Amino acid sequence: MQYGILKFEEPKPDISRKILHVDMDAFYASVEIRNQPHLKDKPVVIAKHPKLTNGRGIVTTCNYIARQYGIHSAMSSMEAYKRCPHAVFIAGNYSYYREVSQQIRAIFYQYTDLVEPLSLDEAYLDVTNNKKRIKSATIIAKQIQQQIFNELQLTCSIGISYNKFIAKIASDFHKPYGLTLVSPEEAIPFLENLPIEKFYGVGRKSVPYFHEKGIKTGKDLANKTLEELENDFGKMGHSLFFKVRGIHNSAVKSSREQKSIGKETTFSQFLEFEPQVLEILKQLTDKVIKSLQSKGLQAHTITIKIRYENFETITRQMQVAIAFDENELAFEMVKSLWSNHGHLKQKIRLLGVSVSNFDDPDFELIRLNLE
């Protein structure tokens, strides 16, 4: 009983901090539209056209016009085409997107050194003690938003609060080009009014299970005891118990190590037929996703590694805006990467699959080296 009370009373929220979560609006698509202004009023999908890939391929992201047709990140490109045949499909230039991302981060560093990138298009900033000596986090957010627009002709949405969890949810509240402040006084009502699927870390496949347990909103979640949530949801339940109470004191980590979960295998008899390759890639993907799920995580990026008999090695990755933890979706992305970048002109001596860019940075992961 005494141990239970101790768990309940700690930790306490640190409401002294000023945290921003900056999320670029439809980043890849917006970069393409900026560079090709004639696309401004057209539905734009970042994926190879399905007619060029025999119907294979995954949507990385799309602009807001395309989303009106029900197209979204991680959808098959063929399904996107069926929903909007007149959409403009663009394969994407990821090295260029990285360059633009660096330009955006350079703006962040003008305000604070405490910048924690989550992916190319989003980052946390701790502006409690900032370089501009501006006391208002809202003013800083407005300045960053305006500076990105003025210098790069791109828009972003920013969530402002005293912790990372609330700031991340808030950044998605008024997209695109939104600015949402959640003060310590507003935090509990804000969280309790949210549908459970808005709590990041709660995957799409988990939502029906939450509903089965009578948890459809943050208020329903807050009414559950710590013991109930831990019994039903394990580590995630423990984390959500405190988060729905506005408690999440994880620091913005400016030198956050890139972490990944990966699996690879080397063959004594080299692979020379595509069915063999796809079967091994499926097995590797299943193992990686099982590990991802066991840690209660979701990823934004999946990578394949191919080493040929002459030791030529390539790695190719795909990033999606909506985090995933599902076998079927992950393997669709792996097949798309193989289809677009792999070949059997030489036999294959090694295959690897890994995931990274995790949506919940609270858990410590073991990095599995793919070298």
Secondary structure, DSSP 8 states (H G I E B T S, - for coil): -HHHHHHHH-----TT--EEEEEETTHHHHHHHHH-GGGTTS-EEES--GGGTTT--B--EE-HHHHTTT--TTSBHHHHHHH-TT-EEE---HHHHHHHHHHHHHHHTTT-S-EEEEETTEEEEE-TT-TT--S-HHHHHHHHHHHHHHHHS--EEEEEESSHHHHHHHHTTT-SS-EEE--TTTHHHHHHTSBGGGSTT--TTTHHHHHHTT--BHHHHHTS-HHHHHHHHHHHHHHHHHHTTT-------TT----EEEEEEEEEEEE-SHHHHHHHHHHHHHHHHHHHHHTT--EEEEEEEEEETT--EEEEEEEEEEEE--HHHHHHHHHHHHHHH---SS-EEEEEEEEEEES-TTS--------
